[in-house]
Amino acid sequence: MTRSDPWFRVKAYGFGAGLPCRWQGWVVLAIYLVAIVMVAVFAGPYSVSHPIHYAVAIFIPTALVLLISWWKSDAPWRWRWGETKDDGNR
């Protein structure tokens, strides 16, 4: 897959990607939200006795969604100050 079919658009201000711009990105975001809710519901009672397991259960889906959004963004991630193009021109 190339950057010609991005699932996420980079932010105009700040670092990273914003909301999805294609249905595939929305599916990734929905799967992530379902995973986090499932962790909260099923691991919630055990989070006090096993905080490391709870943290890992949150970390893994978060790392995956960040990796996918970085990989499928329309431009490289960097700090932006409102440029309209990726070449740095305003």
PyMOL Python script that loads the backbone (N, CA, C, O; Angstrom):
from pymol import cmd

cmd.read_pdbstr("""\
ATOM      1  N   MET A   1       0.836  -1.179   0.000  1.00  0.00           N
ATOM      2  CA  MET A   1       0.000   0.000   0.000  1.00  0.00           C
ATOM      3  C   MET A   1       0.883   1.244   0.000  1.00  0.00           C
ATOM      4  O   MET A   1       1.968   1.258   0.582  1.00  0.00           O
ATOM      5  N   THR A   2       0.410   2.250  -0.642  1.00  0.00           N
ATOM      6  CA  THR A   2       1.199   3.461  -0.774  1.00  0.00           C
ATOM      7  C   THR A   2       0.487   4.630  -0.117  1.00  0.00           C
ATOM      8  O   THR A   2      -0.628   4.498   0.387  1.00  0.00           O
ATOM      9  N   ARG A   3       1.147   5.764  -0.133  1.00  0.00           N
ATOM     10  CA  ARG A   3       0.531   6.968   0.407  1.00  0.00           C
ATOM     11  C   ARG A   3      -0.531   7.528  -0.532  1.00  0.00           C
ATOM     12  O   ARG A   3      -1.187   8.516  -0.201  1.00  0.00           O
ATOM     13  N   SER A   4      -0.708   6.912  -1.693  1.00  0.00           N
ATOM     14  CA  SER A   4      -1.722   7.405  -2.631  1.00  0.00           C
ATOM     15  C   SER A   4      -3.140   7.062  -2.177  1.00  0.00           C
ATOM     16  O   SER A   4      -4.104   7.663  -2.651  1.00  0.00           O
ATOM     17  N   ASP A   5      -3.270   6.109  -1.271  1.00  0.00           N
ATOM     18  CA  ASP A   5      -4.593   5.766  -0.753  1.00  0.00           C
ATOM     19  C   ASP A   5      -4.590   5.873   0.776  1.00  0.00           C
ATOM     20  O   ASP A   5      -4.710   4.861   1.467  1.00  0.00           O
ATOM     21  N   PRO A   6      -4.453   7.103   1.311  1.00  0.00           N
ATOM     22  CA  PRO A   6      -4.348   7.264   2.759  1.00  0.00           C
ATOM     23  C   PRO A   6      -5.673   7.003   3.464  1.00  0.00           C
ATOM     24  O   PRO A   6      -6.749   7.252   2.920  1.00  0.00           O
ATOM     25  N   TRP A   7      -5.570   6.504   4.667  1.00  0.00           N
ATOM     26  CA  TRP A   7      -6.747   6.301   5.500  1.00  0.00           C
ATOM     27  C   TRP A   7      -6.908   7.435   6.495  1.00  0.00           C
ATOM     28  O   TRP A   7      -8.000   7.661   7.016  1.00  0.00           O
ATOM     29  N   PHE A   8      -5.816   8.153   6.762  1.00  0.00           N
ATOM     30  CA  PHE A   8      -5.811   9.248   7.729  1.00  0.00           C
ATOM     31  C   PHE A   8      -5.129  10.457   7.112  1.00  0.00           C
ATOM     32  O   PHE A   8      -4.220  10.316   6.294  1.00  0.00           O
ATOM     33  N   ARG A   9      -5.572  11.646   7.506  1.00  0.00           N
ATOM     34  CA  ARG A   9      -4.918  12.881   7.086  1.00  0.00           C
ATOM     35  C   ARG A   9      -4.126  13.424   8.266  1.00  0.00           C
ATOM     36  O   ARG A   9      -4.558  13.340   9.416  1.00  0.00           O
ATOM     37  N   VAL A  10      -2.959  13.983   7.960  1.00  0.00           N
ATOM     38  CA  VAL A  10      -2.172  14.570   9.041  1.00  0.00           C
ATOM     39  C   VAL A  10      -2.845  15.858   9.509  1.00  0.00           C
ATOM     40  O   VAL A  10      -3.600  16.490   8.770  1.00  0.00           O
ATOM     41  N   LYS A  11      -2.558  16.224  10.735  1.00  0.00           N
ATOM     42  CA  LYS A  11      -3.134  17.440  11.309  1.00  0.00           C
ATOM     43  C   LYS A  11      -2.512  18.671  10.678  1.00  0.00           C
ATOM     44  O   LYS A  11      -1.348  18.643  10.279  1.00  0.00           O
ATOM     45  N   ALA A  12      -3.269  19.745  10.583  1.00  0.00           N
ATOM     46  CA  ALA A  12      -2.733  21.015  10.098  1.00  0.00           C
ATOM     47  C   ALA A  12      -1.930  21.709  11.197  1.00  0.00           C
ATOM     48  O   ALA A  12      -0.972  22.428  10.914  1.00  0.00           O
ATOM     49  N   TYR A  13      -2.325  21.490  12.441  1.00  0.00           N
ATOM     50  CA  TYR A  13      -1.620  22.056  13.593  1.00  0.00           C
ATOM     51  C   TYR A  13      -1.269  20.918  14.538  1.00  0.00           C
ATOM     52  O   TYR A  13      -2.133  20.126  14.912  1.00  0.00           O
ATOM     53  N   GLY A  14      -0.018  20.839  14.917  1.00  0.00           N
ATOM     54  CA  GLY A  14       0.394  19.807  15.856  1.00  0.00           C
ATOM     55  C   GLY A  14       1.103  18.657  15.167  1.00  0.00           C
ATOM     56  O   GLY A  14       1.608  18.793  14.053  1.00  0.00           O
ATOM     57  N   PHE A  15       1.133  17.516  15.856  1.00  0.00           N
ATOM     58  CA  PHE A  15       1.879  16.348  15.402  1.00  0.00           C
ATOM     59  C   PHE A  15       0.934  15.177  15.201  1.00  0.00           C
ATOM     60  O   PHE A  15       0.021  14.979  16.001  1.00  0.00           O
ATOM     61  N   GLY A  16       1.134  14.408  14.158  1.00  0.00           N
ATOM     62  CA  GLY A  16       0.392  13.175  13.981  1.00  0.00           C
ATOM     63  C   GLY A  16      -0.792  13.303  13.053  1.00  0.00           C
ATOM     64  O   GLY A  16      -0.922  14.265  12.295  1.00  0.00           O
ATOM     65  N   ALA A  17      -1.658  12.296  13.135  1.00  0.00           N
ATOM     66  CA  ALA A  17      -2.817  12.214  12.259  1.00  0.00           C
ATOM     67  C   ALA A  17      -4.067  12.694  12.982  1.00  0.00           C
ATOM     68  O   ALA A  17      -4.161  12.633  14.208  1.00  0.00           O
ATOM     69  N   GLY A  18      -5.006  13.164  12.207  1.00  0.00           N
ATOM     70  CA  GLY A  18      -6.294  13.577  12.744  1.00  0.00           C
ATOM     71  C   GLY A  18      -7.310  12.461  12.563  1.00  0.00           C
ATOM     72  O   GLY A  18      -6.985  11.283  12.711  1.00  0.00           O
ATOM     73  N   LEU A  19      -8.517  12.831  12.248  1.00  0.00           N
ATOM     74  CA  LEU A  19      -9.574  11.842  12.038  1.00  0.00           C
ATOM     75  C   LEU A  19      -9.368  11.115  10.711  1.00  0.00           C
ATOM     76  O   LEU A  19      -8.697  11.629   9.817  1.00  0.00           O
ATOM     77  N   PRO A  20      -9.942   9.924  10.584  1.00  0.00           N
ATOM     78  CA  PRO A  20      -9.828   9.184   9.328  1.00  0.00           C
ATOM     79  C   PRO A  20     -10.489   9.919   8.164  1.00  0.00           C
ATOM     80  O   PRO A  20     -11.434  10.685   8.350  1.00  0.00           O
ATOM     81  N   CYS A  21      -9.976   9.670   6.971  1.00  0.00           N
ATOM     82  CA  CYS A  21     -10.543  10.293   5.779  1.00  0.00           C
ATOM     83  C   CYS A  21     -11.143   9.259   4.825  1.00  0.00           C
ATOM     84  O   CYS A  21     -11.719   9.633   3.803  1.00  0.00           O
ATOM     85  N   ARG A  22     -11.022   7.976   5.137  1.00  0.00           N
ATOM     86  CA  ARG A  22     -11.619   6.904   4.333  1.00  0.00           C
ATOM     87  C   ARG A  22     -12.272   5.901   5.256  1.00  0.00           C
ATOM     88  O   ARG A  22     -12.016   5.887   6.460  1.00  0.00           O
ATOM     89  N   TRP A  23     -13.116   5.067   4.687  1.00  0.00           N
ATOM     90  CA  TRP A  23     -13.859   4.118   5.515  1.00  0.00           C
ATOM     91  C   TRP A  23     -12.937   3.136   6.216  1.00  0.00           C
ATOM     92  O   TRP A  23     -13.262   2.679   7.312  1.00  0.00           O
ATOM     93  N   GLN A  24     -11.791   2.794   5.621  1.00  0.00           N
ATOM     94  CA  GLN A  24     -10.871   1.868   6.259  1.00  0.00           C
ATOM     95  C   GLN A  24     -10.332   2.448   7.568  1.00  0.00           C
ATOM     96  O   GLN A  24     -10.166   1.728   8.553  1.00  0.00           O
ATOM     97  N   GLY A  25     -10.063   3.742   7.568  1.00  0.00           N
ATOM     98  CA  GLY A  25      -9.601   4.403   8.786  1.00  0.00           C
ATOM     99  C   GLY A  25     -10.668   4.405   9.863  1.00  0.00           C
ATOM    100  O   GLY A  25     -10.364   4.225  11.042  1.00  0.00           O
ATOM    101  N   TRP A  26     -11.914   4.607   9.467  1.00  0.00           N
ATOM    102  CA  TRP A  26     -13.012   4.567  10.432  1.00  0.00           C
ATOM    103  C   TRP A  26     -13.164   3.167  11.020  1.00  0.00           C
ATOM    104  O   TRP A  26     -13.485   3.023  12.200  1.00  0.00           O
ATOM    105  N   VAL A  27     -12.937   2.138  10.210  1.00  0.00           N
ATOM    106  CA  VAL A  27     -13.006   0.763  10.719  1.00  0.00           C
ATOM    107  C   VAL A  27     -11.900   0.522  11.735  1.00  0.00           C
ATOM    108  O   VAL A  27     -12.139  -0.082  12.780  1.00  0.00           O
ATOM    109  N   VAL A  28     -10.699   0.985  11.440  1.00  0.00           N
ATOM    110  CA  VAL A  28      -9.589   0.855  12.391  1.00  0.00           C
ATOM    111  C   VAL A  28      -9.935   1.548  13.705  1.00  0.00           C
ATOM    112  O   VAL A  28      -9.712   0.991  14.780  1.00  0.00           O
ATOM    113  N   LEU A  29     -10.471   2.743  13.622  1.00  0.00           N
ATOM    114  CA  LEU A  29     -10.844   3.492  14.824  1.00  0.00           C
ATOM    115  C   LEU A  29     -11.954   2.787  15.601  1.00  0.00           C
ATOM    116  O   LEU A  29     -11.911   2.743  16.830  1.00  0.00           O
ATOM    117  N   ALA A  30     -12.942   2.238  14.905  1.00  0.00           N
ATOM    118  CA  ALA A  30     -14.038   1.521  15.572  1.00  0.00           C
ATOM    119  C   ALA A  30     -13.535   0.261  16.264  1.00  0.00           C
ATOM    120  O   ALA A  30     -13.948  -0.030  17.386  1.00  0.00           O
ATOM    121  N   ILE A  31     -12.652  -0.488  15.616  1.00  0.00           N
ATOM    122  CA  ILE A  31     -12.083  -1.689  16.237  1.00  0.00           C
ATOM    123  C   ILE A  31     -11.293  -1.318  17.480  1.00  0.00           C
ATOM    124  O   ILE A  31     -11.358  -2.013  18.494  1.00  0.00           O
ATOM    125  N   TYR A  32     -10.545  -0.222  17.401  1.00  0.00           N
ATOM    126  CA  TYR A  32      -9.785   0.241  18.567  1.00  0.00           C
ATOM    127  C   TYR A  32     -10.721   0.591  19.728  1.00  0.00           C
ATOM    128  O   TYR A  32     -10.474   0.194  20.867  1.00  0.00           O
ATOM    129  N   LEU A  33     -11.774   1.321  19.443  1.00  0.00           N
ATOM    130  CA  LEU A  33     -12.711   1.701  20.501  1.00  0.00           C
ATOM    131  C   LEU A  33     -13.395   0.489  21.116  1.00  0.00           C
ATOM    132  O   LEU A  33     -13.583   0.438  22.332  1.00  0.00           O
ATOM    133  N   VAL A  34     -13.769  -0.484  20.298  1.00  0.00           N
ATOM    134  CA  VAL A  34     -14.375  -1.715  20.821  1.00  0.00           C
ATOM    135  C   VAL A  34     -13.373  -2.461  21.700  1.00  0.00           C
ATOM    136  O   VAL A  34     -13.741  -2.980  22.754  1.00  0.00           O
ATOM    137  N   ALA A  35     -12.116  -2.516  21.277  1.00  0.00           N
ATOM    138  CA  ALA A  35     -11.086  -3.202  22.069  1.00  0.00           C
ATOM    139  C   ALA A  35     -10.892  -2.526  23.419  1.00  0.00           C
ATOM    140  O   ALA A  35     -10.773  -3.208  24.437  1.00  0.00           O
ATOM    141  N   ILE A  36     -10.859  -1.201  23.443  1.00  0.00           N
ATOM    142  CA  ILE A  36     -10.663  -0.484  24.698  1.00  0.00           C
ATOM    143  C   ILE A  36     -11.866  -0.668  25.625  1.00  0.00           C
ATOM    144  O   ILE A  36     -11.695  -0.834  26.833  1.00  0.00           O
ATOM    145  N   VAL A  37     -13.067  -0.640  25.073  1.00  0.00           N
ATOM    146  CA  VAL A  37     -14.263  -0.867  25.893  1.00  0.00           C
ATOM    147  C   VAL A  37     -14.263  -2.288  26.450  1.00  0.00           C
ATOM    148  O   VAL A  37     -14.621  -2.502  27.608  1.00  0.00           O
ATOM    149  N   MET A  38     -13.866  -3.254  25.634  1.00  0.00           N
ATOM    150  CA  MET A  38     -13.806  -4.635  26.112  1.00  0.00           C
ATOM    151  C   MET A  38     -12.784  -4.788  27.232  1.00  0.00           C
ATOM    152  O   MET A  38     -13.041  -5.492  28.208  1.00  0.00           O
ATOM    153  N   VAL A  39     -11.651  -4.150  27.106  1.00  0.00           N
ATOM    154  CA  VAL A  39     -10.649  -4.201  28.174  1.00  0.00           C
ATOM    155  C   VAL A  39     -11.206  -3.577  29.442  1.00  0.00           C
ATOM    156  O   VAL A  39     -11.023  -4.119  30.532  1.00  0.00           O
ATOM    157  N   ALA A  40     -11.883  -2.447  29.311  1.00  0.00           N
ATOM    158  CA  ALA A  40     -12.437  -1.781  30.486  1.00  0.00           C
ATOM    159  C   ALA A  40     -13.520  -2.617  31.154  1.00  0.00           C
ATOM    160  O   ALA A  40     -13.600  -2.665  32.381  1.00  0.00           O
ATOM    161  N   VAL A  41     -14.350  -3.273  30.357  1.00  0.00           N
ATOM    162  CA  VAL A  41     -15.450  -4.062  30.913  1.00  0.00           C
ATOM    163  C   VAL A  41     -14.937  -5.362  31.538  1.00  0.00           C
ATOM    164  O   VAL A  41     -15.292  -5.694  32.669  1.00  0.00           O
ATOM    165  N   PHE A  42     -14.103  -6.093  30.799  1.00  0.00           N
ATOM    166  CA  PHE A  42     -13.693  -7.413  31.266  1.00  0.00           C
ATOM    167  C   PHE A  42     -12.497  -7.388  32.207  1.00  0.00           C
ATOM    168  O   PHE A  42     -12.396  -8.246  33.084  1.00  0.00           O
ATOM    169  N   ALA A  43     -11.603  -6.443  32.054  1.00  0.00           N
ATOM    170  CA  ALA A  43     -10.415  -6.388  32.915  1.00  0.00           C
ATOM    171  C   ALA A  43     -10.563  -5.354  34.017  1.00  0.00           C
ATOM    172  O   ALA A  43      -9.706  -5.272  34.896  1.00  0.00           O
ATOM    173  N   GLY A  44     -11.620  -4.570  33.994  1.00  0.00           N
ATOM    174  CA  GLY A  44     -11.813  -3.532  34.999  1.00  0.00           C
ATOM    175  C   GLY A  44     -11.744  -4.015  36.434  1.00  0.00           C
ATOM    176  O   GLY A  44     -11.017  -3.423  37.232  1.00  0.00           O
ATOM    177  N   PRO A  45     -12.473  -5.073  36.801  1.00  0.00           N
ATOM    178  CA  PRO A  45     -12.423  -5.548  38.185  1.00  0.00           C
ATOM    179  C   PRO A  45     -11.039  -6.057  38.602  1.00  0.00           C
ATOM    180  O   PRO A  45     -10.706  -6.039  39.787  1.00  0.00           O
ATOM    181  N   TYR A  46     -10.227  -6.513  37.630  1.00  0.00           N
ATOM    182  CA  TYR A  46      -8.904  -7.054  37.939  1.00  0.00           C
ATOM    183  C   TYR A  46      -7.800  -6.014  37.819  1.00  0.00           C
ATOM    184  O   TYR A  46      -6.637  -6.319  38.081  1.00  0.00           O
ATOM    185  N   SER A  47      -8.143  -4.795  37.429  1.00  0.00           N
ATOM    186  CA  SER A  47      -7.114  -3.780  37.203  1.00  0.00           C
ATOM    187  C   SER A  47      -6.415  -3.363  38.487  1.00  0.00           C
ATOM    188  O   SER A  47      -5.266  -2.922  38.446  1.00  0.00           O
ATOM    189  N   VAL A  48      -7.085  -3.494  39.629  1.00  0.00           N
ATOM    190  CA  VAL A  48      -6.462  -3.126  40.900  1.00  0.00           C
ATOM    191  C   VAL A  48      -5.456  -4.186  41.316  1.00  0.00           C
ATOM    192  O   VAL A  48      -4.368  -3.853  41.785  1.00  0.00           O
ATOM    193  N   SER A  49      -5.800  -5.451  41.152  1.00  0.00           N
ATOM    194  CA  SER A  49      -4.901  -6.520  41.575  1.00  0.00           C
ATOM    195  C   SER A  49      -3.803  -6.810  40.554  1.00  0.00           C
ATOM    196  O   SER A  49      -2.750  -7.333  40.918  1.00  0.00           O
ATOM    197  N   HIS A  50      -4.032  -6.479  39.275  1.00  0.00           N
ATOM    198  CA  HIS A  50      -3.051  -6.719  38.214  1.00  0.00           C
ATOM    199  C   HIS A  50      -2.902  -5.477  37.342  1.00  0.00           C
ATOM    200  O   HIS A  50      -3.317  -5.494  36.184  1.00  0.00           O
ATOM    201  N   PRO A  51      -2.323  -4.405  37.866  1.00  0.00           N
ATOM    202  CA  PRO A  51      -2.253  -3.168  37.073  1.00  0.00           C
ATOM    203  C   PRO A  51      -1.351  -3.279  35.849  1.00  0.00           C
ATOM    204  O   PRO A  51      -1.591  -2.602  34.849  1.00  0.00           O
ATOM    205  N   ILE A  52      -0.329  -4.111  35.905  1.00  0.00           N
ATOM    206  CA  ILE A  52       0.556  -4.272  34.739  1.00  0.00           C
ATOM    207  C   ILE A  52      -0.194  -4.940  33.591  1.00  0.00           C
ATOM    208  O   ILE A  52      -0.037  -4.532  32.440  1.00  0.00           O
ATOM    209  N   HIS A  53      -0.996  -5.944  33.874  1.00  0.00           N
ATOM    210  CA  HIS A  53      -1.780  -6.609  32.831  1.00  0.00           C
ATOM    211  C   HIS A  53      -2.778  -5.641  32.208  1.00  0.00           C
ATOM    212  O   HIS A  53      -2.993  -5.648  30.996  1.00  0.00           O
ATOM    213  N   TYR A  54      -3.378  -4.820  33.043  1.00  0.00           N
ATOM    214  CA  TYR A  54      -4.343  -3.826  32.558  1.00  0.00           C
ATOM    215  C   TYR A  54      -3.645  -2.802  31.665  1.00  0.00           C
ATOM    216  O   TYR A  54      -4.167  -2.438  30.611  1.00  0.00           O
ATOM    217  N   ALA A  55      -2.475  -2.342  32.081  1.00  0.00           N
ATOM    218  CA  ALA A  55      -1.726  -1.365  31.286  1.00  0.00           C
ATOM    219  C   ALA A  55      -1.299  -1.958  29.949  1.00  0.00           C
ATOM    220  O   ALA A  55      -1.360  -1.278  28.924  1.00  0.00           O
ATOM    221  N   VAL A  56      -0.871  -3.209  29.946  1.00  0.00           N
ATOM    222  CA  VAL A  56      -0.473  -3.863  28.699  1.00  0.00           C
ATOM    223  C   VAL A  56      -1.683  -4.056  27.789  1.00  0.00           C
ATOM    224  O   VAL A  56      -1.582  -3.899  26.572  1.00  0.00           O
ATOM    225  N   ALA A  57      -2.827  -4.395  28.381  1.00  0.00           N
ATOM    226  CA  ALA A  57      -4.045  -4.584  27.585  1.00  0.00           C
ATOM    227  C   ALA A  57      -4.509  -3.278  26.941  1.00  0.00           C
ATOM    228  O   ALA A  57      -5.162  -3.311  25.899  1.00  0.00           O
ATOM    229  N   ILE A  58      -4.191  -2.147  27.531  1.00  0.00           N
ATOM    230  CA  ILE A  58      -4.500  -0.843  26.933  1.00  0.00           C
ATOM    231  C   ILE A  58      -3.409  -0.439  25.943  1.00  0.00           C
ATOM    232  O   ILE A  58      -3.699   0.118  24.884  1.00  0.00           O
ATOM    233  N   PHE A  59      -2.155  -0.722  26.293  1.00  0.00           N
ATOM    234  CA  PHE A  59      -1.016  -0.307  25.477  1.00  0.00           C
ATOM    235  C   PHE A  59      -1.007  -0.973  24.103  1.00  0.00           C
ATOM    236  O   PHE A  59      -0.745  -0.303  23.104  1.00  0.00           O
ATOM    237  N   ILE A  60      -1.284  -2.256  24.031  1.00  0.00           N
ATOM    238  CA  ILE A  60      -1.178  -2.990  22.759  1.00  0.00           C
ATOM    239  C   ILE A  60      -2.138  -2.449  21.700  1.00  0.00           C
ATOM    240  O   ILE A  60      -1.688  -2.156  20.592  1.00  0.00           O
ATOM    241  N   PRO A  61      -3.449  -2.299  21.980  1.00  0.00           N
ATOM    242  CA  PRO A  61      -4.316  -1.729  20.934  1.00  0.00           C
ATOM    243  C   PRO A  61      -3.961  -0.285  20.586  1.00  0.00           C
ATOM    244  O   PRO A  61      -4.089   0.126  19.432  1.00  0.00           O
ATOM    245  N   THR A  62      -3.514   0.485  21.581  1.00  0.00           N
ATOM    246  CA  THR A  62      -3.134   1.878  21.317  1.00  0.00           C
ATOM    247  C   THR A  62      -1.914   1.932  20.415  1.00  0.00           C
ATOM    248  O   THR A  62      -1.872   2.732  19.480  1.00  0.00           O
ATOM    249  N   ALA A  63      -0.921   1.095  20.679  1.00  0.00           N
ATOM    250  CA  ALA A  63       0.274   1.052  19.838  1.00  0.00           C
ATOM    251  C   ALA A  63      -0.079   0.620  18.416  1.00  0.00           C
ATOM    252  O   ALA A  63       0.461   1.157  17.449  1.00  0.00           O
ATOM    253  N   LEU A  64      -0.975  -0.343  18.292  1.00  0.00           N
ATOM    254  CA  LEU A  64      -1.374  -0.807  16.958  1.00  0.00           C
ATOM    255  C   LEU A  64      -2.100   0.279  16.168  1.00  0.00           C
ATOM    256  O   LEU A  64      -1.825   0.465  14.983  1.00  0.00           O
ATOM    257  N   VAL A  65      -3.020   0.995  16.804  1.00  0.00           N
ATOM    258  CA  VAL A  65      -3.755   2.038  16.072  1.00  0.00           C
ATOM    259  C   VAL A  65      -2.816   3.197  15.713  1.00  0.00           C
ATOM    260  O   VAL A  65      -2.968   3.800  14.651  1.00  0.00           O
ATOM    261  N   LEU A  66      -1.864   3.510  16.569  1.00  0.00           N
ATOM    262  CA  LEU A  66      -0.879   4.541  16.226  1.00  0.00           C
ATOM    263  C   LEU A  66      -0.003   4.109  15.057  1.00  0.00           C
ATOM    264  O   LEU A  66       0.270   4.904  14.158  1.00  0.00           O
ATOM    265  N   LEU A  67       0.435   2.862  15.065  1.00  0.00           N
ATOM    266  CA  LEU A  67       1.267   2.356  13.975  1.00  0.00           C
ATOM    267  C   LEU A  67       0.504   2.352  12.651  1.00  0.00           C
ATOM    268  O   LEU A  67       1.046   2.752  11.621  1.00  0.00           O
ATOM    269  N   ILE A  68      -0.734   1.908  12.676  1.00  0.00           N
ATOM    270  CA  ILE A  68      -1.539   1.884  11.449  1.00  0.00           C
ATOM    271  C   ILE A  68      -1.815   3.295  10.943  1.00  0.00           C
ATOM    272  O   ILE A  68      -1.730   3.550   9.742  1.00  0.00           O
ATOM    273  N   SER A  69      -2.145   4.211  11.849  1.00  0.00           N
ATOM    274  CA  SER A  69      -2.432   5.581  11.405  1.00  0.00           C
ATOM    275  C   SER A  69      -1.170   6.274  10.893  1.00  0.00           C
ATOM    276  O   SER A  69      -1.250   7.101   9.984  1.00  0.00           O
ATOM    277  N   TRP A  70      -0.013   5.952  11.457  1.00  0.00           N
ATOM    278  CA  TRP A  70       1.250   6.506  10.948  1.00  0.00           C
ATOM    279  C   TRP A  70       1.536   5.950   9.562  1.00  0.00           C
ATOM    280  O   TRP A  70       1.923   6.685   8.654  1.00  0.00           O
ATOM    281  N   TRP A  71       1.341   4.645   9.408  1.00  0.00           N
ATOM    282  CA  TRP A  71       1.645   3.968   8.145  1.00  0.00           C
ATOM    283  C   TRP A  71       0.711   4.410   7.029  1.00  0.00           C
ATOM    284  O   TRP A  71       1.143   4.534   5.884  1.00  0.00           O
ATOM    285  N   LYS A  72      -0.551   4.647   7.335  1.00  0.00           N
ATOM    286  CA  LYS A  72      -1.549   4.957   6.322  1.00  0.00           C
ATOM    287  C   LYS A  72      -1.931   6.438   6.283  1.00  0.00           C
ATOM    288  O   LYS A  72      -3.024   6.774   5.827  1.00  0.00           O
ATOM    289  N   SER A  73      -1.057   7.323   6.749  1.00  0.00           N
ATOM    290  CA  SER A  73      -1.305   8.763   6.670  1.00  0.00           C
ATOM    291  C   SER A  73      -0.938   9.289   5.293  1.00  0.00           C
ATOM    292  O   SER A  73      -0.180   8.658   4.557  1.00  0.00           O
ATOM    293  N   ASP A  74      -1.481  10.450   4.952  1.00  0.00           N
ATOM    294  CA  ASP A  74      -1.239  11.011   3.630  1.00  0.00           C
ATOM    295  C   ASP A  74       0.081  11.763   3.519  1.00  0.00           C
ATOM    296  O   ASP A  74       0.481  12.130   2.414  1.00  0.00           O
ATOM    297  N   ALA A  75       0.768  12.002   4.631  1.00  0.00           N
ATOM    298  CA  ALA A  75       2.052  12.695   4.617  1.00  0.00           C
ATOM    299  C   ALA A  75       2.843  12.256   5.854  1.00  0.00           C
ATOM    300  O   ALA A  75       2.263  11.723   6.800  1.00  0.00           O
ATOM    301  N   PRO A  76       4.147  12.473   5.854  1.00  0.00           N
ATOM    302  CA  PRO A  76       4.931  12.107   7.040  1.00  0.00           C
ATOM    303  C   PRO A  76       4.496  12.905   8.270  1.00  0.00           C
ATOM    304  O   PRO A  76       4.072  14.056   8.166  1.00  0.00           O
ATOM    305  N   TRP A  77       4.610  12.273   9.421  1.00  0.00           N
ATOM    306  CA  TRP A  77       4.267  12.959  10.667  1.00  0.00           C
ATOM    307  C   TRP A  77       5.402  13.886  11.062  1.00  0.00           C
ATOM    308  O   TRP A  77       6.563  13.479  11.109  1.00  0.00           O
ATOM    309  N   ARG A  78       5.064  15.114  11.341  1.00  0.00           N
ATOM    310  CA  ARG A  78       5.999  16.105  11.880  1.00  0.00           C
ATOM    311  C   ARG A  78       5.158  17.210  12.497  1.00  0.00           C
ATOM    312  O   ARG A  78       3.943  17.258  12.308  1.00  0.00           O
ATOM    313  N   TRP A  79       5.803  18.084  13.225  1.00  0.00           N
ATOM    314  CA  TRP A  79       5.082  19.201  13.828  1.00  0.00           C
ATOM    315  C   TRP A  79       4.679  20.176  12.738  1.00  0.00           C
ATOM    316  O   TRP A  79       5.502  20.549  11.901  1.00  0.00           O
ATOM    317  N   ARG A  80       3.421  20.591  12.739  1.00  0.00           N
ATOM    318  CA  ARG A  80       2.922  21.523  11.729  1.00  0.00           C
ATOM    319  C   ARG A  80       2.325  22.754  12.399  1.00  0.00           C
ATOM    320  O   ARG A  80       1.750  22.680  13.486  1.00  0.00           O
ATOM    321  N   TRP A  81       2.477  23.883  11.724  1.00  0.00           N
ATOM    322  CA  TRP A  81       1.974  25.162  12.216  1.00  0.00           C
ATOM    323  C   TRP A  81       0.901  25.712  11.306  1.00  0.00           C
ATOM    324  O   TRP A  81       0.761  26.931  11.215  1.00  0.00           O
ATOM    325  N   GLY A  82       0.143  24.882  10.632  1.00  0.00           N
ATOM    326  CA  GLY A  82      -0.950  25.325   9.791  1.00  0.00           C
ATOM    327  C   GLY A  82      -0.601  25.415   8.325  1.00  0.00           C
ATOM    328  O   GLY A  82      -1.300  26.095   7.574  1.00  0.00           O
ATOM    329  N   GLU A  83       0.470  24.744   7.887  1.00  0.00           N
ATOM    330  CA  GLU A  83       0.803  24.752   6.465  1.00  0.00           C
ATOM    331  C   GLU A  83      -0.304  24.073   5.673  1.00  0.00           C
ATOM    332  O   GLU A  83      -0.951  23.146   6.160  1.00  0.00           O
ATOM    333  N   THR A  84      -0.511  24.535   4.466  1.00  0.00           N
ATOM    334  CA  THR A  84      -1.515  23.914   3.610  1.00  0.00           C
ATOM    335  C   THR A  84      -0.921  22.813   2.760  1.00  0.00           C
ATOM    336  O   THR A  84      -1.646  21.927   2.308  1.00  0.00           O
ATOM    337  N   LYS A  85       0.373  22.846   2.533  1.00  0.00           N
ATOM    338  CA  LYS A  85       1.056  21.814   1.763  1.00  0.00           C
ATOM    339  C   LYS A  85       2.135  21.193   2.625  1.00  0.00           C
ATOM    340  O   LYS A  85       2.572  21.788   3.610  1.00  0.00           O
ATOM    341  N   ASP A  86       2.566  19.991   2.256  1.00  0.00           N
ATOM    342  CA  ASP A  86       3.572  19.294   3.026  1.00  0.00           C
ATOM    343  C   ASP A  86       4.987  19.860   2.783  1.00  0.00           C
ATOM    344  O   ASP A  86       5.921  19.503   3.501  1.00  0.00           O
ATOM    345  N   ASP A  87       5.150  20.735   1.780  1.00  0.00           N
ATOM    346  CA  ASP A  87       6.475  21.257   1.491  1.00  0.00           C
ATOM    347  C   ASP A  87       6.850  22.437   2.403  1.00  0.00           C
ATOM    348  O   ASP A  87       7.938  22.994   2.258  1.00  0.00           O
ATOM    349  N   GLY A  88       6.002  22.815   3.308  1.00  0.00           N
ATOM    350  CA  GLY A  88       6.329  23.877   4.256  1.00  0.00           C
ATOM    351  C   GLY A  88       5.838  25.251   3.857  1.00  0.00           C
ATOM    352  O   GLY A  88       5.974  26.199   4.630  1.00  0.00           O
ATOM    353  N   ASN A  89       5.269  25.384   2.663  1.00  0.00           N
ATOM    354  CA  ASN A  89       4.735  26.689   2.248  1.00  0.00           C
ATOM    355  C   ASN A  89       3.399  26.959   2.916  1.00  0.00           C
ATOM    356  O   ASN A  89       2.620  26.036   3.157  1.00  0.00           O
ATOM    357  N   ARG A  90       3.136  28.208   3.212  1.00  0.00           N
ATOM    358  CA  ARG A  90       1.869  28.568   3.826  1.00  0.00           C
ATOM    359  C   ARG A  90       0.887  29.045   2.791  1.00  0.00           C
ATOM    360  O   ARG A  90      -0.244  29.394   3.127  1.00  0.00           O
TER     361      ARG A  90
END
""", "prot")
cmd.dss("prot")
cmd.show_as("cartoon", "prot")
cmd.util.cbc("prot")
cmd.orient("prot")
